[in-house]
Amino acid sequence: MCHHPSRFLLKAFAIVLVCSVVPALGQRLPQDVQPEQYALALTPDLKSATFSGRESIALRLKQPAHEITLNAIEIEFQRVSASTNGKDFPATVSLDKVKQQASFHFEQTLPAGDVTLHIEFTGLLNNELRGFYLSRTKRRNYAVTQFEPTDARRAFPCFDEPAFKATFNVSLTVDADDTAISNTKIMSDKPAANGKHTLQFATTPKMSTYLMAFLVGDFKCVAGSSDNTPIRVCAVPGNEQYGKYALSAAEYVLHYYNNYFGIKYPMPKLDMIAIPDFEAGAMENFGAITYRETDLLTDEKTASLAAKKRVASVVAHEMAHQWFGDLVTMQWWNNIWLNEGFATWMSNKPVKAWKPEWHVSQDVAGALDTTMNYDSQPTTRAIRANASTPAQINEMFDGIAYGKAGAVLGMLENYLGEETFRRGVHSYLAAHLYSNATAEDFWNAQTKASGKPIDQIMRSFVVQPGVPLLTFDAPNDASVKVSESRFFVTSPKEINASQKWMIPICFHARQGKDCQVLDSLSQRLKVPHESLFFGNPSGKGYYRSVYPEAIHKQIVNGLETSLTPEERIVATGDEWALMMAGERGIGDYMSVVEALKSDGNPVVFRTATETPSAVGRAVGKLQFISDYVTSGQDKKQFQAWVVRTFHPLYLQLKNAEHGGSADDRERLASLFRVLGLVGKDPAVIADAQASTGRYLKNPSSVDPILATAVPKVAVATGDASLYERVLRLHQTASDPTVSTKALYLLADFHNPELVKRTLDYAVSGQVRNQDAVFLLADLLSQSSTRMLTWQYLDDHWTKVAAQLTPLNGKGIVTAAGGFCSAGDAERVNSFFTTHKVGSADRALRQAVEKIDKCTKLHNQQGPKLAQWLRSRANDGAAQ
């Protein structure tokens, strides 16, 4: 699953304990029953928002039983019985809503062996974006599914745990004018009563319940193929035309994966379906991947580079799951990183090969930096952590399962080499086809394939939380002393002496690279002779680095001349993180920004100026400094420094829209945001307003890359007339990407009356729940709209809570971490303790932690920034 915790968390992840291998068993099913095959017939009624079902589950009892327990919630049972050896056994049903379980009780003992359950039931097509639910357009309703992690039980009674794999025979009886999509091909289409028809699908391979899918409506598709596998991209009528780009991506990716894994795509077809109402970014249902419209549909001619990258990346992520997650599935949710971390890492490989001009490795380095910022908080968790209840399981879908796990896999591949790592992946998959596996299975396969201590390395990163901090001494006699400790963004001195990682470190060498393993708290490593010593070559290591002052100066001075873009990204990220932790002064970081101000690489520039800060704000680093570190007159001086530093470059790149390279246009887009939103540069704001006027008349008239930045600058000072034009574009645009972008722009208006309009609109029922949360979180995360939004939450919580979805609701809690003054932490904690948000316990702890950190940072770095700004104003260093 590609998960959107919220719009601002999406920005942060460019794309949340004490560790235990065995999860708590409070809501686990008994292990003495093994389902073998489901025969499932469903009849949805889209007008009444209900469905009826008949089901037979062939299972094996390991021992005689008077009772069989499975999962069910929001299901009404009409009749339940069991049959075995030619005998029928009627059952009574008892429900446990807390455990989301149904128990079938039999007067006579069922013998051990093969038993078939027969169940008749009804259910609701809900409005909660989970289970079997309704998705709506202005024209009609659709019935669609989202089962991960624990919601198949809302659609049919089942053994809803990943290890209970079985085959499925599905039939759907739908209205005459509708069709249906499921995991496998349609085998027959026959007339049914009441003007309906019944579609029977081929038997699936063994799979987990959460990977089932069925969708009902009048979907239209564009079709292609790859390696003799038919591929379709489907959407509501009129939108299928925007699926052609995703189709071309999927055709390339499927062939790439067939070769990489050495195991052919295991299903007879691949469907990818865009759903109007969809909570996550996408979901890897086996053979029938579902998507949020903006993550699958795009107009290649007018889409921004970021939008194209997003579609390609999400397609590659979900397709990687077809092997890593669907074909081989984690044993339990504590190892969800085996699915999500692998897919996050793997998705970059085919996209990099398909579009080498996108410089994907630089985006990967930027994502690594952001992930380590997230993981440096005291409230982070281990990659493998306890998860028993549905709420706890939902919390596992976070930046650790995706970002950290993927980054650790990237570090290991860099250590082993691509081919050795690939052999280990193949061995792991081949050993567990159509079955389940654990973390140990994966790292043991890698250990055997490589002959290196991958099991020990991975265990050290998987079972304990946090980011290592490597302290390098000055190299001497072709070696360097390296010490490790845990890095905390709150303070580098909060060392947990019991934590130690085994860390592969690879230095540049004449013949490729020289890799060694740091396996002690302090040891000497051999280093090749280099003109500039840098402790994280290639930017693949999952650790922060700190150096003696002399080497630190050499690195800063050599940023532009001696380091690759990936290394510059990592070095800049280290500098920011150490400043946030109080290890370095903010002036040191500002000097790095000055050194990189003309960097021709847009990702390097974004990392230095725009990438969200280590305390999790939606705003970029320079905006964070302006909002939270400066105060009074210092803020104006900081804005003046921004204009002095970046306006000359803006003038140089201003014509990049007309014939400039993609890199120059991306840099120009960043300059619009930095100068317009942080520096309040009147000339840039005026340019943005003029371009936005053209954009609202015709979105294709403005370069797609600049269209991601220019309107944000214009609407920040926009009036009611501009608001109406943006709202109209949202409501009338046929392209889902354009419509959604316009919707999100409403949250960038800062006029209090217009903020109130956006808040009212978000909870009016006219905005899809999946998007309403984004609007609310965006408004809460911005300093200029935060207090008004907070008061609105307090005054209208019932309406706000109605918009929160099971996964995305915690985005509101995370956004509240944007407060930054005494008393705010207690206020936020008190509010969300009283106004509970599902699956947000850790998010609340992290929000409180961020507020406390921000207050300390302002007191610690504010005076240092004031001093640095005075020095720049006096000596004109930024001229």
C-alpha positions, 0 to 999 in steps of 0.5 A: 500500500502506498499511504498518504498520512496527509498532504504535509506528511507526503511532502516530508516523505517525497511517496508511522515501542518495545520490539518483539518478534511475537505479537500480543495475542489479544485479538488473534484468531485460534490457530487450530483452524486452517481455511483452504478455499472460499466460494464467495457470491456477493450481490451489491445494491448500490442504491440502498447501499447494502449487499447480500452474500453466500459463502462456503469456506472449506477448512481443515480442523486440526482437532475436534471442535464445538466452536469455530471463530473467525473475523466479522464486523458490521455483518448480519448473519442469516444462517450458518452451518457446517458440513463434513462426511455427508452430515450437516451441523447447524450453528448459532452465532455470537459476536464480539464487536470489540475483537471483531470476531464471530463464533459459530457454536455447534451442539455436536462436536465437529470431527478433526479433518475437512469441514465446510462452513456455509454462511448467508449474510448481509452487510452495508456498503459503508461511507468509511473508505474501508471494507466494501464501501461506496465511492461516489461521483456526481453521476452515480455510485460505485461499490469498491473495496479496501481491505488492508490491513483488517477490513476484509471482515467488513465485506465477508466473514473470514479468517482475516489474518495474513497467515491464513492464506487460501484460494478464492472463487468469487462471483458478483451479481450486479446491475445489467449495465454494470461490470465488475473487476476482481483479482482474476479474469472473468470466466463467465457472464450469465443473466440473473434475476431482477435484470442483473447478471452474474460474473464468475471469476477464475480461482485465485492462487493462495492469498491473504484476505486483505489482498482480495478486491472487487469493484462494481460500476461502469468502469472504462479502461485503456489496455496494453500488455507486457511479457504476454500479460494483459494490463489495463488502467481503468477509471470512471467514464471520461477519466480513462484517457488519463491512464495512458501514462500509468499504462506505459509505466506499468508495461515497462515495470512488469518486464523489469520485475520479471527479469529482476526477480527471476519469477514471472508475474504470478497472475494472468492479468493486471488491472489498475483501477482509479477510485474517486474516493480512496483513503490511501495512495494505492493498494496492491490487491493481487492482480487488481491494484486500486489507486487514488485518482491523482496517483494513477491518472495524469495528462502526460502533456500538461502534468508536472515532472513531480506528478509524472514521478509520483505516478511512476513511483506509485505504480512501481511500488504497488507492482513490486508488492505483487511479488513482495507482499502478495506472492510472499506475505509477511507472517504478521503485521509486526513485519509489515516493513517486509512489504512496504520497506521493500516496495519503497526501495524496489520502486526506485529501480525500474523508474531509474532505468525507465527515466534516467534523466529523472536522477532518481538516486538524488530523490532517494538521497533526499528521502533518506535525509527526511526519514532520518529526521523522522527517526531521530525523535525519541518517540520513534519506534523500531522497524519491527514492533508490537501490533495486535489490535486494528488501531495498533496495526494501522499505526504501523503504516508510517515513515518507519515501515516505508522510509526507514526499512527501504533505506536500510535495504538500500544500504545493504544493497550498496554494501553487497552489490546489486547482483548479490543482493538480487540473488538473495531476494530471489532465494527468499521469494523462491523458498516461500512462494504463495506462503508467509515469511518472517524477517529472519527468513529474509535476512537469512537468505541474504546471509546465505547468498552473500556469505556476509553477516547480513543477519546481524546487520539487519537485526541491529537495524530492525529490532531497535529504534533510532538513527546511529550517529558516527563520530569520525576522527581525523584519518591517520595512517590510512585508517580512521577511528569511528565511534557510534552512538544514537542520534537524537534531534532533541540533543546529540548527548542523549546517548543510550549506551545499550544501543549498538548497530552493526553498520556497513560503511563503504568508502570510495576506492580506486576499484569501485568501493571498499566496504567494512562493517563497524561492529563496536562502539568504537573501532578503526577502519581502513580508509583509501587515500582521498583528497577530501574525507567524507564518511558517507560516500554515495549517500547510502548509509543510514547514519548521521556523521560528525567530523573534527572541525578541520575536516568539517570545514573542508567538507563545507568548502568542497561541497560544490567541487568534491562531492556528488549531488547525493553526497551534497544532499546527505552532507546538507542533511547532516548539517541541518540535523546537527544544528537542530540538535544544538551540536552546531550553530544556525550560522553554520547551516546558513553558511552551507545554504550560501555555499549551495545557493547557485547549485545547479541540482534542484534536489540539492537546492531543495534539501538546503532550503525547502525540505521539511525540517527535522521536527516534522513541519510541512514548511521547508527549512528556510520557512521554518527558520522564519516562522520559528527561530526569528522574532521581531526585527530579526524576521525582517532581516531574515527576509531581507537576507533571503531576497539579497541571496536568491533574487539575483539567481531568480533573475538569471533563471527567470526565462527558464520557463521558455526553453530552459532545462527541466533542472533550471525550471525546478530550481526556478519553482523553488525560488518562487516559493523561497522568495515569495513565501519566505522572503516576501519579495514583491517582484516575485509575488507580482510575477506569480500573480500574473502567471496565476491569472494565466494558469486559472484561465488555462492550466496548460498555459503555465509550465507544469513544473512552475505550476506547482509553485507559482499559484501557491505564492499568488494565493497567499496574498489573494483576495475573494475574487481570486479565491472564487476563480480557484474554487471554480477550477477545482469544481469544473476541471476534468483532469483529476490532478488539476482539480485536486491541485486547485482544491489544495490551493484553497488552504494556501489563502491566508486572509482570515475570512477566506480561511474560514470559508475553506474550513467550512468547505472542508467539513461541508460534505462537498469535499471527499473525506480523503481530501478534507483531512488534507485541507484541515491539516494544511491550514493547521500546519501553517503559522499564519492560519494555525490559530484560526484553524485551532479555534475552528477545531475546538468549535466544530469538532463534531463536524471535523471528526466526521471527516477523519478517516481511519488512516488519515485522521492522525494527520490532524494530530501531527499538524498540531505539532506546529505550535511553538510556544510555552503551554502549547504542548499541554494544550494540544495533549489535553485536546486530543486526549479528550477528542480521540483520533483513531490510530494516533497515539504515537502521533500525539506523543510526537506532536507534543515532543515537536512543540517542546523541541521547537520552543527550546530551539527558538531559545537556543538558536534565535540569538545565534541567528540574530548575530549571524544576520547582523554580520551579514548585514554589516559585511554584505557577504550575501550580496 
